[in-house]
């Protein structure tokens, strides 16, 4: 179980709560490659009485068929609409003000629709706001730690946007989600062991997109995985840790080893440098070089979610689990 809640995230949480009464619509920016895992359940609780527009960013990197499944799934929920976009494509963004007005319903003619933009770090919030504003007003970056405070901007279509820092939630209890977030770059590479992330990503890609994985790295076969009989008896942070490679059915170690051997990770004496294989796989996955991939579907959403801690108010100066460099911070 991955956990943190540094003071600046608690501060952002309080700022959101203070501003929400004046907000008509919430825009939650999600990564189209992992719409469930990139949705902050804490934000869902804070905004549960507001209509929400789910923006599936980086749609150009996601599997179009899976994206259609996700937009249909979100659209079926009350007071919710979904729109898949590439946040740098201003033509695609032009639908957003109209959707905000539709969700807001009746708003006084003498004021704009007030919209708050939310999301976890590094999902493209600032790029979205810059595209809507038609100018660079929000700082962007390719890693968490960019947006530091709330900022407001008025855009065309009578919409007033409030940007918020990217906020993670206290604990990611779904281990599969934690690894998907790490594979996408939403969590700092120091938060979970880098090679472990790539091992799980390799196994998952073998399950979901075997042809893309084999074609990119010229793999003849994708080795299957046999779980150790006691694999599910391992305890992690007080709970059972599922064997994610067993669930995928493929051996991430063997796949990563082959990738490393083909991409400069073969040392003298035939030793394989798995870290080299991890670098290649994760960088190319994040850059879209394996093709348009989605790492989860609505069927992957757990049937039961535990969320008691999401209602708690953490202390301002609570330190994150591990060193301060391990925790993701407010970002794009």
Secondary structure as UniProt FT lines:
FT   STRAND          2..3
FT   HELIX           7..20
FT   TURN            21..22
FT   STRAND          25..31
FT   TURN            32..33
FT   TURN            35..38
FT   HELIX           41..46
FT   TURN            47..49
FT   STRAND          51..57
FT   HELIX           59..61
FT   HELIX           64..75
FT   TURN            78..79
FT   STRAND          80..84
FT   TURN            87..88
FT   HELIX           90..93
FT   HELIX           95..104
FT   TURN            109..110
FT   STRAND          113..118
FT   TURN            121..122
FT   HELIX           125..133
FT   STRAND          151..155
FT   TURN            156..158
FT   STRAND          159..163
FT   STRAND          171..172
FT   HELIX           175..184
FT   TURN            189..191
FT   HELIX           194..208
FT   HELIX           210..217
FT   TURN            229..230
FT   HELIX           231..233
FT   STRAND          235..236
FT   TURN            237..238
FT   STRAND          239..240
FT   HELIX           244..248
FT   HELIX           252..262
FT   TURN            263..264
FT   HELIX           268..270
FT   HELIX           274..286
FT   TURN            287..290
FT   HELIX           298..300
FT   HELIX           308..311
FT   TURN            316..317
FT   TURN            324..326
//
